[in-house]
């Protein structure tokens, strides 16, 4: 349920409650009050009872609507999750997530490009996966905390193939173009605001196999600028 829909539902609930309070008050004033002798304190109690009765009559309708909307939201979230999971699992791009210390905590099935079986890449330090002489320079860009246009794009890296795979002897590493961005508990806009508290979760990396040198041209152009 969107905030606007929820606000509209609350207003409808209060409107229905107010109408019911008015109806019950009229019934009391013009129908029952004259036949029952009450003290001032009991009069106040009757009015409170009218309000409570009105709320009890309208709350089930409100809760029913909220429950129905919540159920629809859960179903839609489930569909969205399955859709994104299907995309992540079927793509040929290597998608992996690092924690705050650069440890791989998730890798999609495309890790098989490097000879890793399901889950085998998890637990590795990303620096140990880099097969490059200048990996100390490259590592901070792979483990970036930056978001938006300041994140890492089209970074040429060589990732080490799994030492347990049959391809590692002939192909020690494969070249990729890596995009990486920081993951935070807060929105990108909040993260880019200076002087505010924020919580870093890790880094999301997407590595595309380099088929031809032209695949790295966008990075060269960006560096030239």
N, C-alpha and C positions, 0 to 999 in steps of 0.2 A: 504494500500500500504506500503510495507516495504521500509526502507530508501534506500536500494540498487536499488529496482525497480524505486523509485522516481528519484534517481540520473541518472539512465539509461534513463528515459523518458526525463529528462531535457537536457541531452547530445544530444539525438535524436532531440529535439526541436531546440537546437542551431545549430545542423548540418543542419537541413532542412532550417532554417532561413539563414544560411551562404550561402548555395547553391542558394537559391532564390535571395539573395542580389547579388551574382555573376552573375546570369542570367540576372537580371534587369540592372545591371551595364553594361554588354556586349551589351544589347539591346540599352541602352542609348549611349554608346561610339561609336558603329558601325552602329547604325540605325537612331537615332534621333538627336544626338548632332550637326551633320554637317548642318542640315536644320534649326536649331534654334540658334539665336544669343543671348548669355547670358553674363551678367557681372560676375565677380569673386564671388560676394556675392550670385548671383542666382545659380551659379554652386554648391556652397556649399549647398544651399537649396535643390537642386535636389538630391544630394547624401543622404542628411538626409531623404528626401521624399522616396527614394528607400528603405532605411533601415526600415522606418516606415511601408511602404507597405508590405515588406517581413514579418515583425512581425505580422501585421494584418492578413496576409494570413495563418500563421502557428499557431497563438495562439488558434483559435477554435479547432484545432486537439489536442493540448496539454490539453486544458480545458475539451474537451470531454473525453479524456482518464482519466483525474483526476476524473471527475464526475462519470464515470463508475466504476472506482476502488473504489471511496469513497462509492458508492451505494453498491458494493459487500462487502466492509468492514462492513458497517452498518448491512447488512443482516447476515453476519457471526457472528458479535457481538451479534445480537439478538438471533441467534440460540444458541450460547454459554451461554448467560444469561439464556435462558429458560432451557437449559440442567442442569446447576448448580442449578437453582431454583428447578427443579424437584428432584434433588438429595437431596438438603437440606430439602425439604418438605416431602420426602418419607422415609428418614432414621429414624431409631429408636433411634439414638443418639440425645441427647439434645444439640443443638447448640445455643449459645446465645452470644451476643456482649455487652460489657460494654463501657461506655464512660470514659473519663479521671478520673471521680470521682467514678467509680464503679457502676453507675446506668445502669440497663439493658435497652438497646435501641432497641434490636432485640432478638426475640426468635422464633425458628421454631416450627412447630406443635407438636413436641415431648414433649413440655412443658405439654401436657396433661397427661404425665406419673405422674406428680406431682399434677394433678387435676386442672391445670390452663386452662381456656378457651383461645381462640385466643386473643392475645394482653394483657391478664390479667397480665402476668409476667412483661411486660414492665413498667418501672418507679420505680421498686423495687431496693433498694440498695442491692447489692449482699451479703453484710455482714449480712443482715436480713434474707437471704435465707439459711444461714449456720446453721445447727442444731447440734452444736458440742460444747463441753466444751472448746476446744482449738482453737476456731475459730479466735481468735486474732493472733495466730501463722500461721494459714492456710490462712487467708485473703490476706496477701501480695503476696502469691504464686498464688492465684486465680486472683488477680488484677495485675499480673506481667507486666512489661514493656519489659521483655527480649525476644529475638528472637533466632532462631537457636537452637543449642544444649543446650543453657543456659535457654531456656524456661521451663515451667512446664510440666512434663509428668507423667501420671499414679498417680496423687495425689488422695488419698482416702478422699472423703468428704461425708457428709450427707446433703442433701438438703431438706429443709422444704417443706411439701406438702401445697397446697393452703388452707388457713383457711376457704375459702368459699366452699371447695369441701366436698363431702360426705365421702371421705376416710380419712380426716385429723384426725378424732377422733380415728380410729383404727390404722392408719399408719401415725404418725406425721412426719416421714422423710423417705427418700429412699437413699440408699448408691450408690455412683457413683465413677468412676475413671475419673478424670478430666485432660485433656490436655489444657494448656492455653499459649498463646503467645501474645506479644505486637503488636499493629498495629500502623504503622508509615506512614507518607506521603512519606518517602524516602525508598529506597531499604534496605534489610537486611544488605547488605555489607556496605552501608553508615552508617546505624544505629550502627554497630559494630565498626566503626572507631571513635576513641577518638578525642575530641577537635574540632568536626565539628558541625555545627548547624543542629538540627533535630526537627521534630514536632510530638509529641505523639498524637495519635488519641483515643486510647482505647485498649481494650483487647478482643481477640476472645477466647471463651471457648467451648470445646467439651466434654460433659459429657456422659460417657457410663455406663449404669446400671450394677451394680456388681451382677452377678448371682452366683458366687462361689468365695471363698477366693483366688483361684489361679489367678483370674483376676488382683490381685494387686501385684503379684510376681515380675513383671518387676520393679516396684517402689522400692520394698524391695532390689532387687539386685543392683539397681542404688545407693541407700543410703549406701549399704554396701561398694561399691567401693569408 
